[in-house]
Amino acid sequence: MGTRVRKVGLALLAATLTFAGTVYGVTRSASADVVAQLNGPQLVADMGAGWNLGNTLEANINGIPSETAWGNPTVTQAFIDRVRASGFKTIRIPVSYLGHIGAGPSYTVNAAWLNRIQEVVDYAHSRGLYVLINMHGDGYKSVSGSWLICDAADQTTIRDKYQKVWQQVATRFQSYNDHLIFESMNENFDGQYGNPTQPCYSNINAYNQIFVDTVRRTGGTNASRWLLVPGWNTNIDHTVGSGFVIPTDQYRSSTIPAGEQRLMISVHYYDPWDFAGQEDGNITQWGAGATNPAKKSVWGQEDFMDGQMKKMRDTFVARGYPFFVGEYGSIDKTTYDSSNNRYRVDYARTLVATAKKYGGATAYWDNGWNGQHGFGLFNRSSATVTQQGIIDAIMSGVGGSQPSSPPPSSPSASPSPSPSPSQSPSASPSVSPSTSPGGTGACRVSSAVNAWNTGLTNSITITNTGTTAINGWSLAFTLAAGQSIVSGWSASYSPSSGTVTATNASYNGSLAPGGSATIGYQANHTGNAAAPTGFKLNGATCS
């Protein structure tokens, strides 16, 4: 997203699979190893589900980037491990440089800031994740000290500064393997929403060309790594048309097959905005499952989303350029409509699945804000999950699954405050995932509990082990004494305690032989955080 106001959760107007070595084999060193070069379709498949470390390395005070400036805590290895353990394989790390750039003609980037960028990159890259870093806030007129302004008068100076900053960044990371991807800029435009203007768009195209040429000329892996370039304001319609020019890639490595590209196209998706980002309670529902037409936008539903992703396929993927929806998501409006999270889940799942269908990868926008108007999926202070339902939906959409075990050295302390008020308790794993007991049957159930002092979340995976499809299901199970469900996702639950029946949602009721569905709930407890027992699917006891 663009400014701090929008990204901080839009409420702060003053502040804008398996985890263990089976995913990538072993933990990778940051820069010494080599990975196989992938073509576009292979890259998109390998990137899997993506997530943004938003409002952190792009945060600033009076134009000086500072990691904690907008209320998020310092990034730790334990937190990145939690993101990875939740199933994400790609992390986009927005970065601003701003006042950390020295004077011309050298425009030297502050060494301590560049070191910290590298350290955070290493948290993810050393774990085998894909990592994307960009130049994020330097092009926003609303940010103090911004300079990458496409309609400014002195474009010669801007281009020189831009080239020298990227040369320093690319040189720092030139030996990192292809799991590191550079993105030229973020949502660059003249600040006026509507049709692109000239010469502003021509300058954006020029920045992209400078970026590609500069990175390639630094050599090493930079000569062949994937690079990400956006059009006007990362807007789909203004990228597939309206003047966007794909940079030439004349300095790339000769090892890249002639018929393959190494450029990706960057876009963002927050349509319809009245559902995804507008801070009021007017539009809280989305998609075919909406139950109240008055709470649903008159546009921007599944058919529109499909059409937008198809445009990217037809314009770019068909020519060998994959696309990356580097930001998408919807804010928390449960204070206005208790059912809102259901539609946030539907929105995330549909976007991820639709982008994948048309040849694109995705990264959910998380600004670290939990509760009203927040995008947060995690409590960053305690390195715990706050929106398991949305995470489940993302994994379902991308066709992956979540790990069943916590990362090494995962935090065990009880939840600590989020960087902003949180409506959702977070959980630290204090109970190991367990497989439900039971006899034989045509089903298998696994139950993964994350518990804290008075609460827990449980993620349940149901697998049809029979030889015929199940069309419509109900799962019965018994909660431990003292537990009571307070909210759930991907199923309806009744009653809230004792022997509970979970009934499928509209999108996951069909289970083919070998197929599975993941559901979950949050519950209170009085000291006993044990997993439920006695699972029965449509009356059959599950193993």
C-alpha positions in Angstrom: 0.0 0.0 0.0 0.9 3.6 -0.3 1.1 6.0 2.6 1.5 5.3 6.3 -2.1 6.4 6.8 -3.5 3.6 4.7 -0.9 1.0 5.8 -1.1 1.4 9.5 -4.5 -0.1 9.4 -6.1 3.1 8.1 -7.2 3.7 11.7 -4.0 5.5 12.7 -4.5 8.7 10.8 -1.5 10.0 12.6 0.6 6.9 11.7 -0.5 5.8 8.5 4.2 -28.5 3.8 5.9 -28.8 6.9 8.2 -26.5 8.7 11.1 -29.0 9.4 13.7 -29.5 6.7 11.2 -31.3 4.4 10.2 -28.0 2.8 13.5 -27.1 1.3 15.6 -30.0 2.6 18.0 -28.1 4.9 18.4 -24.6 6.3 20.3 -22.6 3.7 23.2 -20.3 4.3 22.4 -16.7 3.3 24.6 -16.3 0.3 26.9 -19.2 -0.4 24.5 -21.8 -1.9 23.2 -22.2 -5.4 19.6 -23.0 -6.4 18.4 -24.2 -9.8 17.2 -21.5 -12.1 13.4 -21.7 -12.6 11.3 -20.5 -15.5 8.2 -18.4 -14.8 5.6 -21.1 -14.1 8.1 -23.0 -11.9 8.9 -19.9 -10.0 5.3 -19.1 -9.3 4.7 -22.6 -8.1 7.8 -22.6 -5.9 7.0 -19.2 -4.3 3.8 -20.6 -2.8 2.0 -18.4 -0.3 3.4 -15.0 0.3 3.2 -12.5 3.2 4.3 -8.9 3.7 6.4 -7.6 6.6 4.6 -4.3 6.3 5.0 -1.1 8.3 8.5 -2.0 9.5 11.6 -1.3 7.4 9.6 1.2 5.4 8.4 3.1 8.5 9.9 6.5 9.2 9.8 9.5 11.4 10.3 12.8 9.6 11.9 11.1 6.7 14.3 8.9 8.7 13.5 5.2 8.3 13.2 3.5 11.7 12.1 -0.1 12.2 9.8 0.6 15.2 8.6 4.1 14.1 5.0 3.0 13.3 4.5 0.9 16.4 5.7 -2.5 15.3 8.4 -4.3 17.4 11.9 -5.1 16.2 11.9 -8.1 13.9 13.3 -11.3 15.3 14.3 -14.7 13.9 11.6 -16.3 16.1 8.9 -14.2 14.5 10.1 -15.0 10.9 10.1 -18.7 12.0 6.5 -18.4 13.1 5.5 -16.9 9.7 7.4 -19.8 8.0 5.8 -22.4 10.3 2.4 -21.0 9.3 3.0 -22.1 5.7 4.3 -19.0 4.0 7.2 -19.6 1.6 7.7 -16.0 0.4 8.2 -12.9 2.5 8.0 -9.4 0.9 10.0 -6.9 2.9 9.2 -3.3 2.0 12.2 -1.0 2.5 12.5 2.8 2.6 15.9 4.6 2.3 14.9 8.3 2.4 17.1 10.2 5.0 19.5 7.3 5.2 20.8 8.3 1.8 23.8 10.7 1.9 24.4 13.7 -0.3 25.4 13.5 -3.9 27.3 12.7 -6.0 27.8 9.4 -4.2 24.4 9.1 -2.4 25.9 6.6 0.1 23.3 4.6 2.0 23.9 4.6 5.8 25.9 1.5 6.5 24.0 0.6 9.7 20.7 0.8 7.9 22.0 -1.4 5.1 23.3 -3.9 7.6 20.0 -4.1 9.3 18.2 -4.7 6.0 20.6 -7.5 5.3 20.1 -9.0 8.8 16.3 -9.1 8.4 16.7 -10.5 4.9 18.9 -13.2 6.4 16.2 -14.2 8.9 14.0 -15.4 6.0 16.6 -16.2 3.3 18.6 -18.4 5.6 15.5 -20.5 6.2 15.1 -21.2 2.5 12.2 -18.7 1.9 11.9 -16.4 -1.1 12.5 -12.8 0.0 11.5 -9.7 -1.9 13.0 -6.3 -1.1 12.1 -3.0 -2.8 12.3 0.8 -2.6 9.0 1.4 -0.9 8.3 4.9 0.5 10.9 7.0 -1.3 8.3 7.9 -4.0 5.4 9.1 -1.9 4.7 12.8 -1.9 3.0 12.4 1.5 6.3 11.1 3.1 8.8 13.6 4.4 12.0 13.4 2.6 10.6 11.5 -0.4 12.5 12.1 -3.6 11.6 9.4 -6.3 8.9 11.7 -7.6 7.8 11.0 -11.2 6.5 14.6 -11.9 9.4 16.5 -10.2 11.4 18.9 -12.3 14.9 17.6 -11.9 14.7 14.1 -13.3 18.4 14.0 -14.0 19.3 14.2 -10.3 16.5 11.8 -9.4 17.7 9.1 -11.9 21.3 9.5 -10.8 20.4 9.1 -7.1 18.1 6.1 -7.9 20.8 4.4 -9.9 23.4 4.8 -7.2 21.2 3.6 -4.4 20.2 0.4 -6.2 23.8 -0.2 -7.2 24.7 -0.2 -3.5 21.8 -2.5 -2.6 22.4 -4.9 -5.5 26.1 -5.1 -4.7 25.5 -5.9 -1.1 23.3 -8.9 -2.1 25.0 -9.9 -5.4 26.0 -13.4 -4.1 22.6 -14.3 -2.6 20.9 -17.1 -4.5 17.8 -16.7 -6.6 15.5 -16.9 -3.6 16.1 -13.2 -3.3 14.1 -11.0 -5.6 14.5 -7.2 -6.1 11.5 -4.9 -6.7 12.2 -1.6 -8.3 9.7 0.6 -6.4 6.2 0.6 -5.0 3.0 2.3 -6.1 4.8 5.1 -7.9 2.6 7.7 -9.5 1.9 11.4 -9.3 -0.6 11.1 -6.4 -3.6 11.9 -8.5 -6.0 8.9 -8.8 -7.4 8.4 -12.2 -5.8 8.0 -15.6 -2.0 8.2 -15.8 -0.4 11.4 -16.9 2.7 12.1 -19.0 5.6 12.6 -18.7 5.1 11.0 -15.3 4.5 7.5 -16.7 7.5 7.8 -19.0 9.7 8.6 -15.9 8.3 5.5 -14.1 9.3 3.4 -17.2 12.7 5.0 -17.1 13.2 4.2 -13.4 12.4 0.5 -14.2 14.9 0.4 -17.0 17.6 2.0 -14.8 16.8 -0.5 -12.1 17.1 -3.6 -14.4 20.3 -2.3 -16.0 21.9 -1.4 -12.7 21.2 -4.7 -11.0 22.3 -6.8 -13.9 25.6 -4.9 -14.2 26.6 -5.6 -10.6 27.1 -9.3 -11.7 27.1 -12.4 -9.6 23.6 -13.9 -9.1 22.2 -10.4 -9.9 22.9 -11.2 -13.6 20.3 -13.9 -13.6 18.0 -13.4 -10.6 14.3 -12.5 -11.0 13.5 -8.8 -10.9 10.1 -7.3 -10.2 8.8 -4.1 -12.0 5.5 -2.3 -11.5 3.4 0.0 -13.8 1.5 3.1 -12.7 0.6 2.8 -9.0 0.7 -1.0 -9.4 -2.8 -0.7 -10.9 -3.8 -3.6 -13.1 -5.7 -1.6 -15.6 -2.9 1.0 -15.9 -0.3 -1.8 -16.2 -1.9 -3.9 -18.9 -2.5 -0.7 -20.8 -2.1 3.1 -20.6 1.6 3.3 -21.3 3.5 0.7 -19.3 6.7 -0.5 -21.0 8.5 -3.7 -20.0 12.2 -2.9 -19.5 14.7 -4.5 -21.9 17.0 -7.0 -20.2 20.1 -6.8 -22.4 22.6 -7.2 -19.6 21.3 -10.5 -18.2 23.4 -13.6 -17.9 24.0 -15.6 -21.0 23.1 -18.7 -18.9 19.4 -17.8 -19.1 17.8 -19.7 -22.0 17.0 -17.3 -24.8 13.3 -18.1 -24.7 12.8 -17.4 -21.0 12.3 -14.2 -19.1 13.7 -13.1 -15.7 11.3 -10.2 -15.2 8.0 -10.3 -13.2 5.3 -7.7 -13.3 4.1 -6.2 -10.0 0.5 -5.3 -9.2 -1.6 -4.8 -6.1 -5.2 -5.7 -5.5 -7.7 -4.1 -3.0 -10.9 -4.1 -5.0 -13.6 -3.3 -4.0 -12.0 -0.7 -1.7 -15.2 -0.1 0.2 -14.9 -3.7 1.5 -11.1 -4.2 1.5 -9.9 -0.9 3.0 -12.6 1.7 3.7 -12.8 2.4 7.4 -16.5 2.2 8.2 -19.1 -0.5 8.7 -21.1 0.1 5.5 -19.6 -2.8 3.4 -18.5 -5.8 5.5 -19.4 -8.7 3.2 -18.0 -10.0 0.0 -18.6 -12.7 -2.6 -21.3 -15.2 -3.4 -21.7 -16.3 0.2 -22.8 -12.8 1.4 -26.1 -13.0 3.3 -26.9 -9.3 3.4 -27.0 -7.5 0.1 -26.9 -4.1 1.8 -23.5 -5.0 3.3 -22.1 -6.1 -0.1 -20.5 -3.8 -2.6 -22.2 -3.4 -6.0 -19.0 -4.3 -7.8 -15.7 -6.1 -7.4 -16.9 -9.6 -6.7 -15.6 -12.9 -8.0 -16.3 -12.3 -11.7 -14.4 -8.9 -11.6 -11.5 -10.4 -9.7 -11.3 -13.2 -12.3 -11.3 -10.7 -15.1 -8.5 -8.7 -13.6 -6.2 -11.7 -13.1 -7.0 -12.9 -16.6 -5.9 -9.5 -18.0 -2.5 -10.2 -16.4 -2.3 -13.6 -17.9 -3.3 -12.5 -21.3 -1.0 -9.4 -21.3 2.1 -10.8 -19.6 2.1 -14.5 -18.6 1.3 -15.4 -22.2 4.6 -13.7 -23.2 6.6 -15.4 -20.4 6.4 -12.8 -17.7 4.8 -14.0 -14.5 3.0 -11.5 -12.3 3.1 -10.9 -8.6 0.2 -9.5 -6.6 2.6 -8.0 -4.0 -0.2 -6.7 -1.8 -3.8 -7.7 -1.2 -6.1 -8.1 1.8 -9.0 -6.7 3.7 -9.3 -4.9 7.0 -11.0 -6.2 10.1 -14.5 -5.0 10.4 -15.8 -7.4 13.0 -16.7 -4.6 15.3 -19.4 -3.6 12.8 -20.4 -7.1 11.6 -19.4 -10.2 13.6 -19.5 -12.3 10.4 -16.9 -10.1 8.6 -14.0 -12.5 9.1 -15.9 -15.1 7.0 -15.9 -12.8 4.0 -12.2 -11.8 4.6 -11.5 -15.5 4.5 -13.4 -15.9 1.2 -11.7 -12.9 -0.3 -8.2 -14.1 0.5 -8.8 -17.7 -0.7 -10.4 -16.5 -3.9 -7.7 -14.0 -4.7 -4.9 -16.4 -4.1 -6.5 -19.2 -6.1 -7.5 -16.9 -9.0 -4.0 -15.4 -9.3 -2.5 -18.9 -9.3 -4.9 -20.0 -12.0 -3.7 -17.3 -14.3 0.0 -17.6 -13.5 0.6 -15.2 -10.6 2.0 -15.4 -7.1 0.7 -13.4 -4.2 1.7 -11.8 -0.9 -0.9 -10.8 1.8 -0.5 -7.3 3.1 0.1 -7.4 6.9 0.8 -4.1 8.7 1.1 -5.6 12.2 -2.2 -4.1 13.3 -4.7 -6.4 15.0 -8.3 -5.5 15.7 -10.5 -2.8 14.2 -9.4 -1.8 10.7 -6.2 -4.0 11.0 -4.7 -6.2 8.4 -2.7 -8.2 10.9 -2.4 -12.0 10.8 0.1 -12.3 13.6 0.9 -10.7 17.0 4.5 -9.7 16.2 5.4 -9.1 19.9 4.7 -12.7 20.9 5.3 -14.3 17.5 1.9 -15.8 17.5 -1.1 -16.2 15.1 -4.2 -14.0 15.4 -6.1 -14.8 12.2 -5.7 -18.5 11.6 -8.8 -18.6 9.4 -7.3 -16.2 6.9 -4.0 -18.1 6.9 -5.9 -21.4 6.3 -7.7 -19.7 3.4 -4.5 -18.5 1.9 -3.0 -22.0 2.1 -6.1 -23.5 0.7 -6.1 -21.1 -2.2 -2.5 -21.7 -3.1 -3.0 -25.4 -2.8 -0.6 -25.9 0.1 -1.0 -27.0 3.7 0.1 -25.7 7.0 2.9 -27.2 9.0 1.8 -29.4 12.0 4.8 -28.5 14.2 6.1 -25.2 15.6 9.4 -23.8 14.5 12.6 -24.4 16.5 13.0 -22.0 19.5 9.4 -20.8 19.2 8.4 -18.5 22.0 6.7 -20.0 25.0 5.7 -16.9 26.8 2.1 -15.9 27.3 0.8 -13.3 24.8 2.2 -9.8 25.0 0.5 -6.7 23.7 0.4 -6.1 20.0 1.8 -2.9 18.6 -1.8 -1.8 18.4 -4.9 -2.7 20.3 -5.9 -6.3 19.4 -9.4 -7.7 19.3 -8.1 -11.2 18.9 -6.0 -13.1 21.5 -2.8 -14.6 20.2 -1.4 -18.0 20.9 2.0 -19.4 21.7 2.3 -23.1 21.1 2.2 -24.8 24.5 0.4 -27.9 23.5 2.0 -30.1 20.8 -0.1 -31.0 17.8 -1.9 -34.2 18.3 -3.7 -36.8 16.2 -7.2 -37.6 17.4 -7.8 -41.0 18.9 -10.4 -43.3 17.7 -11.1 -46.5 15.8 -11.3 -47.3 12.2 -13.4 -45.5 9.6 -13.4 -43.6 6.3 -11.8 -40.5 7.8 -8.7 -39.3 9.5 -8.5 -36.2 11.7 -5.4 -34.3 13.0 -5.8 -31.6 15.6 -3.1 -28.9 16.2 -3.6 -26.9 19.4 -1.9 -23.6 20.2 -2.6 -22.5 23.8 -1.9 -19.7 26.2 -3.0 -18.9 29.7 -6.8 -18.8 29.3 -7.3 -19.4 25.6 -6.4 -21.6 22.6 -6.8 -22.0 18.9 -7.2 -25.4 17.2 -6.7 -26.2 13.6 -8.4 -29.4 12.5 -7.6 -31.2 9.2 -10.2 -33.7 8.0 -9.2 -36.3 5.4 -11.5 -38.6 3.5 -9.7 -42.0 3.6 -12.6 -43.8 1.9 -13.1 -44.8 -1.7 -16.1 -42.6 -2.4 -16.6 -38.8 -2.3 -18.2 -37.2 0.7 -20.7 -34.4 -0.3 -21.7 -32.5 2.8 -20.2 -33.4 6.2 -20.5 -32.8 9.9 -17.7 -33.5 12.3 -18.6 -34.3 15.9 -16.0 -34.1 18.7 -15.9 -33.6 22.5 -14.1 -30.6 24.0 -12.1 -31.0 27.2 -13.8 -29.9 30.4 -13.8 -26.2 30.9 -13.3 -25.3 27.2 -15.8 -23.2 25.3 -15.6 -22.1 21.6 -15.8 -18.3 21.1 -15.3 -18.1 17.4 -14.6 -20.4 14.4 -13.7 -20.5 10.7 -14.3 -22.7 7.7 -17.3 -24.4 9.5 -20.2 -23.6 11.8 -20.0 -24.9 15.4 -22.8 -25.9 17.8 -23.0 -26.0 20.7 -20.0 -24.1 22.1 -19.0 -26.7 24.7 -19.3 -30.3 25.5 -19.9 -32.5 22.4 -19.7 -30.1 19.4 -20.7 -30.5 15.8 -18.8 -28.7 13.1 -20.8 -28.4 9.8 -19.0 -27.7 6.5 -19.0 -24.3 4.9 -20.3 -23.8 1.4 -16.9 -24.1 -0.2 -15.5 -27.1 1.5 -18.3 -29.6 1.8 -17.1 -31.9 -0.9 -14.2 -34.3 0.0 -13.0 -36.5 -2.8 -11.2 -39.8 -1.8 -8.0 -38.7 -0.3 -9.2 -35.1 -0.1 -9.0 -32.9 3.0 -10.4 -29.8 4.5 -8.9 -27.6 7.3 -11.2 -25.9 9.8 -10.5 -24.3 13.2 -11.8 -22.4 16.2 -10.7 -20.2 19.1 -11.8 -21.3 22.6 -11.5 -20.3 26.2 -10.3 -22.8 28.8 -9.9 -23.0 32.6 -6.5 -24.7 32.7 -7.1 -27.8 30.5 -5.9 -27.0 26.9 -6.1 -30.6 25.7 -7.1 -31.4 22.1 -10.7 -32.6 21.6 -11.4 -36.3 21.4 -14.0 -38.7 19.8 -14.0 -37.4 16.3 -16.8 -38.7 14.1 -17.4 -37.7 10.5 -21.0 -38.2 9.4 -21.3 -40.7 12.2 -18.1 -42.7 11.3 -15.3 -42.8 13.9 -12.2 -41.2 12.5 -8.6 -42.5 13.1 
